[in-house]
Amino acid sequence: MFSCCFRNNSAIKLVKNVQSIPFTSDEVDKIRTSINNLQGILDEIYMTNGNVIIEVQNMLTIQPPPDPQVSPWSDIFEMALGVITAVSTPYFGPAAEVVAALLGGSVEHVTNDKEAEKITNIDLNDSKGFGLMSARLTNTYTAMGLYLATIAKDPNYFRDTEFSIPVERYPPLNGKVFTLRNLLTISIPTSESVEGKEFLLSQTNGFRSAITKLEMPKKKWWWVYFVQDKIWKGSQFGNAYHPTGNYNPAPRRCAAPGDNLCVRKMNDNDLGKDVGIFANDEILHHHPDYMYVKSVGQNECHSQDDYINNFMLAVKDFTTKFPSAHIGPYTIDKDKNEIRYYKWFVMNGECLQDGSESGAIDHKICNPAPGDENFELATGEFLNWLYIDDAAGNVVNKNGCGYRDDVIRNWMTNGFQIPPSTAGF
């Protein structure tokens, strides 16, 4: 399911002069059964990934979605296949690793090996007609199917061929190498089995995450802003500001007048039971149509850990009820008996001209502009689809595209402006 530039890789071998002991007829039958099951899993991956491409297109596009282009394709697909191994332990043992390596290795062969290309008669390095993601998926799937069918026809010819996902594609598998001989001791389950369905789910989630991470920054539609929640000279309560006044060099501080760092002491006044910890009053000041949300301390507190628990529960409650909000980074400082944190909001916007990390922000090219009261928050439907976790780190959507902090910092247009810690840049 991908095509990339040709790479020489010593771990990729289509061995002609095999040296190992040939398979017996019974062993050939056993291997063929596993290869046929592998083809069934590949069929399910193809159909599901096609739907995922459409899903991501629709979720990331405000206008009618064009078919996204992709380069390099193999980086995306092999990474997604590698994610299958996430269910290898403790659930289904080494079968997941074999499935991932044989499929990922097949991608390597049909993409980069001329001998495999002779089998498939498909040049996946020919850029003509292969720029669109759906076309890459179809052509790579077709090539893999032809290749696996040829292997199933004569397993002995391919008995010393090595299959692996390069470590740079999926580090957790560590470039582990398999051959068909592994199928004598590790059977590949059918796509209808519990294991097969789990393999498909893992690969689908990895594929969704990979293409969303690739496509989302291209859109430049999602921005992170601070909304003024204090009364400061030179600013208006409820107006939106960039996280930093300058990209680089210093000062890298919030563009809003005043300090947007919040500090709460671990005491009953700041984090006790029924005390308001988070609210979105600043949003409703100019936009009363949004739902009002207030999160309070839920429990009586008798220790620092109790206050910390109230804070974390409030983070979860607030970001769950108002998904466009983000709390972070935050620092729990027991020595100073306080918690320091930032509060941001994800908005729909646009950049009429690409910004740069090495120059001052041109306020004229950003919408909403810094200090603007006219803004639109990203929808809860979109963000609940996007995030795997809440702002407190709890997994709330295992089928999400990415972890919240990573998505905000690295996938959104200006996420890199958020300071890495409460100490600043």
C-alpha positions in Angstrom: 0.0 0.0 0.0 2.6 2.5 -0.8 5.3 3.6 -3.1 8.5 5.3 -2.3 11.8 6.1 -3.8 14.0 3.0 -4.5 16.2 2.1 -1.6 18.9 -0.6 -1.4 18.4 -2.5 1.9 20.5 -5.5 2.8 17.7 -6.9 4.9 15.5 -7.2 1.7 16.4 -10.4 -0.1 14.6 -12.3 -2.8 16.7 -15.4 -2.6 17.1 -17.5 -5.8 19.7 -20.0 -4.8 18.1 -21.2 -1.6 20.3 -23.2 0.7 17.9 -24.4 3.4 16.2 -27.7 3.5 13.1 -27.8 1.2 9.7 -28.0 2.7 7.8 -31.3 2.7 4.4 -31.5 1.1 2.7 -31.3 4.5 4.8 -28.2 5.4 3.9 -26.6 2.1 0.2 -27.1 2.8 0.6 -25.6 6.3 2.4 -22.6 4.8 -0.2 -22.1 2.1 -3.0 -22.0 4.6 -1.2 -19.2 6.5 -0.5 -17.3 3.3 -4.1 -17.6 2.2 -5.2 -16.3 5.6 -2.7 -13.5 5.2 -4.2 -12.6 1.9 -7.6 -12.5 3.6 -6.3 -10.0 6.2 -4.8 -7.9 3.4 -8.2 -7.8 1.6 -9.8 -6.5 4.8 -7.0 -3.9 5.3 -7.5 -2.7 1.7 -11.2 -2.2 2.1 -10.9 -0.6 5.5 -8.1 1.7 4.6 -10.0 2.9 1.6 -12.8 3.9 3.9 -10.3 5.6 6.3 -9.0 7.8 3.5 -12.5 9.0 2.8 -13.1 9.5 6.5 -10.0 11.6 7.0 -10.7 13.6 3.9 -14.1 14.5 5.2 -13.0 15.3 8.7 -10.1 17.5 7.7 -11.8 19.4 4.9 -14.2 22.2 5.2 -14.7 22.4 1.4 -15.5 19.4 -0.8 -12.4 17.2 -0.2 -9.9 16.5 -3.0 -8.1 13.2 -2.9 -5.0 13.9 -0.8 -1.6 13.3 -2.3 1.1 11.4 -0.5 4.8 11.1 -0.5 6.5 8.9 0.5 3.7 6.3 0.7 5.8 3.4 2.1 6.6 5.4 5.3 2.9 5.6 6.0 1.8 2.1 5.2 4.7 0.2 6.7 4.3 2.1 9.9 0.6 1.3 10.0 1.3 -2.4 9.4 3.9 -2.3 12.2 1.2 -1.1 14.6 -0.3 -4.6 14.2 2.4 -5.8 16.6 0.9 -3.6 19.3 -1.4 -6.5 20.1 1.3 -9.1 20.0 1.7 -9.2 23.7 0.1 -10.2 26.0 -2.9 -11.0 23.8 -1.9 -13.0 20.7 1.7 -13.8 21.0 4.1 -13.7 18.0 1.4 -14.1 15.3 1.0 -10.3 15.2 4.7 -9.8 14.6 4.7 -12.4 11.7 1.6 -10.8 10.1 3.1 -7.3 10.3 6.6 -8.4 9.1 5.3 -10.5 6.2 2.9 -7.7 5.0 5.4 -5.0 5.6 8.2 -7.0 4.0 6.0 -7.7 1.0 5.5 -3.9 0.6 9.3 -3.5 0.6 9.7 -6.2 -2.0 7.0 -5.0 -4.4 8.1 -1.4 -4.0 11.9 -1.8 -4.1 12.9 -5.2 -5.6 13.1 -5.6 -9.3 12.6 -9.4 -9.1 9.2 -8.8 -7.3 8.3 -6.1 -9.9 8.7 -8.8 -12.6 6.1 -10.9 -10.7 3.6 -8.0 -10.3 4.4 -6.0 -13.5 3.6 -2.9 -11.4 6.2 -0.2 -11.0 5.4 1.4 -7.7 8.2 3.9 -8.1 6.7 5.3 -11.3 5.4 8.7 -10.2 2.9 8.9 -13.1 -0.6 8.4 -11.8 0.6 7.4 -8.3 0.4 10.7 -6.6 -3.1 10.3 -5.1 -3.5 8.4 -1.9 -6.3 6.2 -3.1 -4.4 5.2 -6.2 -1.3 4.3 -4.2 -3.5 2.2 -1.9 -5.1 0.3 -4.8 -1.9 -0.3 -6.8 0.2 -1.4 -3.8 -2.6 -3.7 -2.6 -2.8 -5.2 -6.1 0.9 -5.7 -6.3 1.0 -7.3 -2.8 -1.9 -9.7 -3.7 -0.1 -10.9 -6.9 3.2 -11.3 -4.9 1.6 -13.3 -2.1 -0.3 -15.5 -4.6 3.0 -16.3 -6.3 4.5 -17.2 -2.9 1.6 -19.5 -2.1 1.9 -21.2 -5.4 5.6 -22.2 -4.8 6.6 -21.7 -1.1 9.8 -23.7 -1.7 11.1 -21.2 -4.2 10.7 -18.4 -1.6 11.6 -20.4 1.5 14.7 -18.2 2.2 13.2 -14.9 1.3 13.4 -12.5 4.2 10.5 -10.2 5.3 10.9 -7.3 7.7 9.8 -3.7 8.3 12.9 -1.4 8.3 13.5 -0.2 11.8 13.1 3.4 10.7 9.6 2.7 9.5 8.4 1.1 12.8 11.1 1.1 15.6 9.2 -1.1 18.1 9.5 -4.1 15.9 13.3 -3.4 15.7 13.7 -4.7 12.1 12.9 -8.2 13.2 13.3 -10.6 10.2 11.0 -13.6 9.4 10.9 -16.2 6.6 8.3 -18.6 5.5 9.9 -21.2 7.8 8.4 -19.3 10.7 5.0 -20.3 9.5 5.7 -23.9 10.4 5.6 -22.9 14.1 3.4 -19.8 14.0 0.1 -20.0 12.2 -1.6 -16.9 10.8 -5.2 -16.7 11.8 -8.1 -15.9 9.5 -9.4 -12.4 9.1 -12.7 -13.5 10.8 -11.0 -14.7 13.9 -10.7 -12.6 17.1 -7.0 -12.3 16.4 -7.5 -11.2 12.8 -10.0 -8.6 13.8 -7.6 -7.2 16.4 -4.8 -7.1 13.8 -7.1 -5.1 11.5 -8.2 -2.7 14.2 -4.6 -1.9 15.1 -3.5 -1.4 11.5 -6.6 0.7 10.8 -5.9 3.0 13.8 -2.2 3.3 12.8 -3.2 4.1 9.2 -5.7 6.7 10.3 -3.2 8.4 12.6 -0.4 8.4 9.9 -2.4 10.0 7.1 -4.1 12.5 9.5 -0.7 13.6 10.8 0.5 14.0 7.3 -2.6 15.9 6.0 -3.7 18.0 8.9 -0.7 20.5 8.9 -1.2 21.1 5.2 -4.7 22.5 5.8 -3.6 25.3 8.2 -7.1 25.5 9.5 -6.5 24.6 13.2 -4.9 27.1 15.5 -4.2 27.3 19.2 -5.1 30.6 21.0 -5.2 32.0 24.5 -8.4 33.8 25.2 -8.0 36.7 27.7 -9.5 35.7 31.0 -8.3 38.6 33.0 -8.7 42.4 33.0 -5.5 43.9 31.7 -4.7 47.4 30.3 -4.4 47.2 26.6 -6.5 44.1 26.1 -10.1 43.0 26.2 -11.6 40.2 28.2 -12.6 37.4 25.9 -10.3 38.4 23.0 -8.1 35.8 21.3 -4.3 36.0 21.3 -1.4 33.9 19.8 0.5 31.8 22.4 3.6 33.9 21.7 4.3 37.4 20.6 7.3 36.3 18.5 8.3 33.1 16.9 12.0 33.7 17.3 14.1 35.3 18.8 13.0 36.1 22.4 10.8 37.2 23.9 8.6 34.1 23.3 5.7 35.0 25.5 2.0 35.1 25.0 1.0 38.0 22.8 -1.8 39.0 25.2 -0.9 41.8 27.7 -0.2 40.3 31.1 0.9 36.9 32.1 -1.4 34.0 31.0 0.3 31.5 33.4 -2.2 30.4 36.1 -1.2 29.3 39.6 -3.3 27.5 42.1 -2.3 26.7 45.6 -3.0 23.3 47.1 -5.5 24.5 49.6 -9.2 24.6 50.1 -9.6 28.1 48.6 -8.0 27.1 45.3 -8.6 23.4 44.9 -11.0 22.4 47.6 -14.4 20.7 47.2 -16.9 22.7 45.2 -14.3 25.4 44.3 -14.4 26.5 40.7 -11.2 25.4 39.0 -11.9 25.9 35.3 -14.7 27.7 33.4 -15.2 29.2 30.0 -16.6 32.6 30.9 -14.1 34.3 28.6 -15.4 32.4 25.6 -19.0 33.3 26.4 -18.2 37.0 26.8 -18.4 37.5 23.0 -19.9 34.2 22.1 -22.9 33.5 24.3 -24.1 30.8 22.0 -21.4 28.4 23.3 -22.3 26.1 26.1 -21.2 27.3 29.6 -19.0 24.9 31.4 -17.6 25.1 34.9 -15.5 22.4 36.6 -15.2 22.3 40.4 -13.3 20.4 43.0 -15.1 17.1 43.5 -13.8 15.9 46.8 -12.9 16.9 50.3 -9.1 17.3 50.6 -6.8 16.3 53.4 -3.4 16.1 51.7 -1.5 17.5 48.7 -2.4 14.3 46.7 -6.1 15.1 47.3 -5.7 18.6 45.9 -3.8 17.2 42.9 -6.6 14.7 42.3 -9.2 17.4 42.4 -7.1 19.3 39.8 -6.8 16.3 37.5 -10.4 15.5 37.7 -11.3 19.0 36.9 -9.0 18.9 33.8 -10.7 15.8 32.6 -14.2 17.2 33.3 -13.5 20.5 31.6 -11.9 19.2 28.5 -14.5 16.5 28.1 -17.4 18.9 28.3 -15.7 21.6 26.3 -13.3 19.7 23.9 -11.8 22.8 22.3 -10.2 23.6 25.6 -6.7 22.4 26.4 -4.9 22.5 29.8 -1.2 22.3 29.5 1.6 22.2 30.1 1.1 22.0 33.8 3.6 21.6 36.7 2.7 20.0 40.0 5.1 21.6 42.5 4.8 20.0 45.9 7.7 22.0 47.3 5.9 25.3 46.6 2.6 23.7 47.3 1.1 24.8 44.0 0.1 23.8 40.5 1.0 26.0 37.6 -0.7 25.7 34.2 -1.8 27.3 30.9 -5.2 27.2 29.3 -5.7 27.3 25.5 -8.5 26.9 23.0 -8.4 25.3 19.6 -9.9 27.4 16.9 -10.8 27.2 13.2 -8.7 29.8 11.3 -6.7 30.4 8.3 -3.2 31.6 7.4 -3.2 33.7 4.2 0.5 33.5 4.0 2.8 30.8 5.5 4.5 31.9 8.7 8.1 31.2 9.7 9.8 30.1 12.9 12.5 32.7 12.3 10.5 36.0 12.0 8.0 38.1 13.8 4.3 37.3 13.4 2.6 39.3 10.7 -0.7 39.9 12.4 -2.3 40.9 9.1 -2.0 37.4 7.6 -3.7 35.5 10.5 -7.4 35.0 11.0 -8.5 35.5 13.7 -5.9 38.2 14.2 -4.4 38.6 17.7 -6.7 40.5 20.0 -9.7 39.7 17.8 -13.1 38.9 19.4 -14.4 37.2 16.2 -13.3 33.6 16.4 -14.8 30.1 15.9 -13.9 27.2 18.1 -13.1 23.8 16.6 -16.1 21.5 17.0 -16.4 18.9 19.6 -17.3 16.3 16.9 -14.0 16.9 15.2 -11.8 17.0 18.3 -13.4 13.9 19.9 -12.6 12.1 16.6 -9.1 13.5 16.6 -7.9 12.9 20.2 -7.0 9.6 21.8 -6.8 11.0 25.3 -8.2 13.8 27.4 -6.0 16.6 28.7 -5.3 14.5 31.8 -3.8 11.6 29.8 -6.7 9.2 30.1 -7.5 7.2 26.9 -11.0 8.2 25.9 -11.0 7.1 22.2 -8.7 4.3 21.3 -9.6 4.9 17.6 -8.5 8.5 17.8 -5.7 9.9 15.6 -3.2 11.1 18.1 -2.5 12.1 21.7 -3.8 15.5 22.5 -0.5 17.2 23.5 1.3 15.9 20.4 -1.5 16.8 18.1 -1.8 20.4 19.5 2.0 21.0 19.5 3.0 19.3 16.3 0.0 18.9 14.0 -1.7 22.3 14.4 -0.6 25.4 12.6 1.0 27.3 15.5 1.2 24.6 18.2 5.0 25.0 18.4 4.4 28.4 19.9 3.1 26.9 23.2 5.9 26.8 25.7 7.3 23.3 26.5 6.9 23.8 30.2 5.5 26.3 32.7 9.1 27.7 32.9 8.7 29.0 29.4 11.0 28.6 26.4 
